[in-house]
Amino acid sequence: MTDLAALYTRYAADVLRFVLYLSGNREDAADITSETFVRAWTSPEPIRMATVKGYLFTIARNLYLQGLRRGRRQVPLPEELLDPAAGPAARAERSSEMEVALAGLQRLAELDRAALLMRAVDELPYEEIARALGLTPAATRVRVHRARRQLIALRDAPPGDTPS
């Protein structure tokens, strides 16, 4: 039996970061990360340690996509309930570089975004990314390359200009 606490300690930050970049929402990312480890723990299949990170990313990505398909019904809080003072987490998220990066990632196609994040942030091999996303390794390399080029174009574009 795999030690879930050890898996969580080793991979939770990676999964959270991956889902945050996918979703652009810290609360959703935390929920999906928790659910990812619950699913891994309750899975009837044994976890193969050689591919555990890719396995966890696959679960997280599938949960993210399920949430999109469900079209969650969320209602914004009324203005009178919002806390007027921004906390430390809110101030950190307002950093302009982080906002630009997250906005750029959100403009990428979901499959491109997932491939890029698995490669650039978590340094997974192309073969493992390809298995997780159902692509060939060559198609994965192309998607990562194109996603990088698109992010660079978005970063370098003048404000208000949207490169295609």
Secondary structure, 3 states (H helix, E strand, C coil): CCCHHHHHHHHHHHHHHHHHHHHCCHHHHHHHHHHHHHHHHHCCCCCCHHHHHHHHHHHHHHHHHHHHHHCCCCCCCCHHHCCCCCCHHHHHHCCHHHHHHHHHHHHCCHHHHHHHHHHHHCCCCHHHHHHHHCCCHHHHHHHHHHHHHHHHHHHHCCCCCCCC
